[in-house]
Amino acid sequence: MPELPEVETVVRYLRPHLEGRTVNRFEAWWPKVTDPMPAEVFAQMATNRVIHAIHRRGKYILWQLDRGFIHIHLRMTGQLVVLDGADNDDRHHVTAEFDLSDEMTVLFRDMRKFGRVGYLEDIAPLEAKLGPEPLSPQFTPDLLHRLLADHRRQIKPLLLDQGFIAGLGNIYVDEALFLARVHPGTPASSLTLEQAQILHHAIQGILTESIGLDGTTIINFSFGDGGRGRFRDMLQVFRREGEPCPVCGTPLEKIRIAQRGTHLCPQCQVLDS
């Protein structure tokens, strides 16, 4: 958390505020925020650059500069707060600060301090470690089936692997597998083409719907001036263990697969022996 819909929500919030502005100054309030690059090197590379565009790649926020890219990963509790010309001395939980042209400031708040900012001259190294975008035209049902066929891993940890598909996390994998009626422990290579098509439709549908509702706020995801994701009320299995399945009424369960808490219906999602 945040996952693809939450990161996309933040990107859409940032675009009208940041695009076209210059990064005048960077300050690391917590030195490790730029790891593994030293903060002073990051500041040298990322300042005096114009922000041409704001993009998302997987769970990364990308500031495309006139030379190079700033990439930001929010991790568990990261938030980007835009201050437009207003004095604000509150630096509680701030790990980094960007001062932009026209008296605009972007604060990176991160209570758990897992989030990171980085700089790349070329985006290729980031692209090399990320799988396809699940909402891109290139991500077709046939492609998903071919990718699954190459892996004997359990389907849930495979879908969580950012090198397999970029952007999915615990919430949306649990929800998509439930919609597709696939047990999270199913070997990926065992899915038929029809099952892969159903799973593909579930992944794209759940992500699109969540983006339309500004993502999911479980604990502390927010954007802009305290905006909250509204998709939480649409969740069918995630964090609903003990409640009746919305399809069959069987109590939902929470199990562990690959050390991750996993929510499912034991009646609708049966693991084939």
Residue pairs with C-beta under 8 A, 6 or more apart in sequence:
1 76
1 169
1 170
1 171
1 218
1 219
1 221
2 10
2 59
2 74
2 78
2 169
2 215
2 221
3 59
3 167
3 168
3 169
3 170
3 171
3 172
3 215
3 216
4 56
4 58
4 59
4 134
4 135
4 166
4 167
4 168
4 169
4 172
4 207
4 211
5 172
5 207
5 210
5 211
5 214
5 215
5 216
5 229
5 231
6 74
6 215
6 216
6 221
6 223
6 229
7 56
7 58
7 59
7 60
7 61
7 74
7 167
8 56
8 211
8 215
9 211
9 214
9 215
9 223
9 227
9 229
10 61
10 74
10 80
10 223
11 54
11 55
11 56
11 61
13 82
13 223
13 224
13 227
14 54
14 61
14 80
14 82
14 106
15 53
15 54
17 82
17 84
17 104
18 51
18 54
18 63
18 82
18 100
18 104
18 106
19 51
19 52
19 53
19 54
20 50
20 51
20 52
21 50
21 51
21 100
21 101
21 102
21 104
22 48
22 49
22 50
22 51
22 100
22 101
23 46
23 47
23 48
23 49
23 50
23 51
23 63
23 65
23 70
23 98
23 99
23 100
24 47
24 48
24 99
24 100
24 101
25 43
25 47
25 98
25 99
26 39
26 42
26 43
26 46
26 47
26 96
26 97
26 98
26 99
27 43
27 96
27 97
27 99
28 34
28 39
28 42
28 43
28 95
28 96
29 91
29 94
29 95
29 96
29 97
30 95
30 96
30 110
30 113
31 39
32 113
33 39
33 95
33 96
33 108
33 110
33 113
33 115
33 116
33 117
34 41
34 42
34 96
34 116
34 117
34 118
35 116
37 118
37 119
42 117
42 118
42 119
45 68
45 119
46 65
46 68
46 70
46 119
49 65
49 66
49 67
49 68
50 65
50 66
51 63
51 64
51 65
51 100
52 64
52 65
52 66
53 63
53 64
54 61
54 62
54 63
54 64
55 61
55 62
55 64
56 62
57 123
57 126
57 127
57 130
57 133
57 166
58 130
58 131
58 133
58 162
58 166
58 167
59 73
59 74
59 162
59 166
59 167
59 169
60 71
60 72
60 73
60 126
61 71
61 72
61 73
61 74
61 80
62 69
62 70
62 71
62 72
62 123
63 69
63 70
63 71
63 72
67 121
68 119
68 120
68 121
68 122
69 119
69 120
69 121
69 123
69 126
70 117
70 118
70 119
71 117
71 118
71 119
71 120
71 126
72 78
72 80
72 108
72 115
72 116
72 117
72 118
73 115
73 116
73 117
74 80
74 110
74 115
75 110
75 112
75 114
75 115
75 116
76 112
76 114
76 115
77 110
77 111
77 112
77 114
77 115
77 220
78 108
78 109
78 110
78 114
78 115
79 108
79 109
79 110
79 220
79 221
79 222
79 223
80 106
80 107
80 108
80 109
80 223
81 106
81 107
81 109
82 104
82 105
82 106
82 224
83 104
83 105
83 106
83 107
84 103
84 104
85 102
85 103
85 104
88 105
91 97
91 107
92 109
93 109
93 110
93 111
94 107
94 108
94 109
94 110
95 108
95 109
95 110
95 113
95 115
96 107
96 108
96 117
97 105
97 106
97 107
97 108
98 105
98 106
98 108
99 105
100 106
108 115
108 117
111 220
120 126
129 162
129 163
130 162
130 163
130 166
131 147
131 161
131 162
131 163
131 164
131 165
131 166
132 138
132 139
132 143
132 165
132 166
133 139
133 166
133 167
134 165
134 166
134 167
134 168
134 203
134 204
134 207
135 204
135 207
135 208
139 165
139 200
139 204
140 200
141 193
141 196
141 197
141 200
141 201
142 193
144 196
144 199
144 200
145 191
145 193
145 196
145 197
147 164
147 165
148 155
148 158
148 188
148 189
148 191
148 196
149 188
149 189
150 189
151 158
151 164
151 188
151 189
152 187
152 188
152 189
153 187
153 188
154 184
154 185
154 186
154 187
154 188
154 257
154 258
155 177
155 182
155 183
155 184
155 185
155 186
155 187
155 188
155 191
156 173
156 174
156 177
156 184
156 185
156 257
156 258
156 260
156 262
157 257
157 258
157 260
158 164
158 188
159 165
159 168
159 173
159 176
159 177
160 168
160 169
160 170
160 173
160 258
160 260
165 203
167 207
168 176
168 203
170 238
170 260
170 261
170 262
171 216
171 218
171 235
171 238
172 203
172 206
172 207
172 210
173 184
174 184
174 237
174 238
174 262
174 263
174 264
175 202
175 206
175 235
175 236
175 237
175 238
176 199
176 202
176 203
176 206
177 183
177 184
177 199
177 202
177 264
177 269
178 236
178 237
178 263
178 264
178 265
178 268
178 269
179 202
179 205
179 206
179 236
180 195
180 198
180 199
180 201
180 202
181 198
181 268
181 269
182 191
182 195
182 199
182 269
183 264
183 269
183 270
183 271
183 272
184 255
184 257
184 262
184 264
184 269
185 257
185 271
186 271
186 272
190 272
191 199
209 231
209 234
210 216
210 229
210 231
210 234
213 229
213 230
213 231
213 234
214 223
214 227
214 228
214 229
214 230
214 231
215 221
215 223
215 229
215 231
216 229
216 231
216 232
216 235
217 228
217 229
217 230
217 232
218 232
218 239
221 228
221 229
222 228
236 246
237 245
237 252
237 263
237 264
237 265
238 263
239 263
240 252
240 263
241 251
241 252
241 253
241 254
241 263
242 251
242 252
243 251
243 252
244 250
244 251
244 252
245 251
245 252
245 265
245 267
245 268
247 265
247 268
248 265
248 267
248 268
250 265
250 266
250 267
250 268
252 263
252 264
252 265
253 263
253 264
253 265
253 266
254 261
254 262
254 263
255 261
255 262
255 264
256 262
